[in-house]
């Protein structure tokens, strides 16, 4: 059946594309523009607060750069240096992805700080236990460095 057979199809008023565009530009017909001066002031204040909150979210550019530097160094000889720089500037990692980078470093102190960070994140219930994380911990638990092996085994038992 065609559209003409529906009841009320011919009865409703259709707007032209020009009218629809004008309504979109002017915001007419939506009812989302405040009419009274007090409503406009409240809307303006709410907009400013929202923008301030958004600015606060993105003000951590330095932290994001450090995070990205560690992720970019993964698989390179500079990973341990990037992890040490992150530790010095931001402290132990809290994100699971970043903890994984620390566990991949070739420096025992960096790896140990990654294991400690994973243990702290697990205690705070913020550690996402992935198969890759478990595998890396198993590999570390079978390694030659006794301190790392013991720490990795202890964390595996907690998981």
C-alpha positions, 0 to 999 in steps of 0.5 A, spaced: 500 500 500 502 506 498 503 512 503 496 515 501 492 510 504 494 512 511 489 515 515 490 523 516 496 523 511 493 528 506 490 532 512 496 534 516 500 540 514 507 539 511 513 544 511 517 545 506 525 544 506 526 552 507 521 552 513 524 546 516 531 549 515 529 556 518 526 552 524 533 548 525 537 555 524 532 559 529 531 553 534 523 554 533 519 549 535 523 545 540 521 549 546 529 549 549 530 556 548 528 559 555 523 565 554 524 569 561 530 573 563 531 569 569 531 562 565 536 565 560 540 567 566 540 560 569 541 556 562 547 561 561 550 559 568 549 552 567 552 552 560 558 556 563 559 550 569 558 545 564 564 548 560 568 549 566 567 541 568 569 539 560 575 544 561 577 540 568 577 534 564 582 536 559 586 540 563 590 533 565 594 534 558 601 533 562 598 527 565 596 524 558 602 526 555 606 522 560 601 516 559 602 516 552 609 516 552 609 510 556 604 507 551 608 509 545 615 506 548 612 499 549 616 494 545 622 499 545 628 499 549 626 506 552 620 503 555 624 502 562 626 510 562 619 512 560 616 508 566 621 511 571 619 518 568 612 516 569 613 514 576 617 520 578 612 525 575 605 521 577 607 516 582 605 509 581 600 507 575 593 506 576 590 504 569 591 496 568 594 498 561 599 502 564 600 497 569 601 492 563 607 496 560 610 497 567 610 489 567 613 489 560 619 493 562 626 490 562 628 494 569 627 489 575 625 496 580 620 498 574 617 491 574 616 491 581 613 497 582 608 495 577 606 489 581 605 493 587 601 498 583 597 492 580 596 489 587 594 496 590 589 497 584 586 490 586 585 492 593 581 498 591 577 493 586 579 498 580 584 492 577 581 489 570 584 482 570 585 480 563 588 474 560 594 478 558 595 480 565 595 473 568 600 471 563 605 476 564 605 475 572 605 467 570 612 469 566 614 473 571 613 468 577 617 463 573 623 468 572 630 468 575 629 474 579 627 471 586 624 478 588 620 479 582 617 471 582 615 472 589 611 478 588 608 476 582 606 469 585 603 473 591 599 477 586 597 471 582 594 468 588 590 474 590 587 474 583 
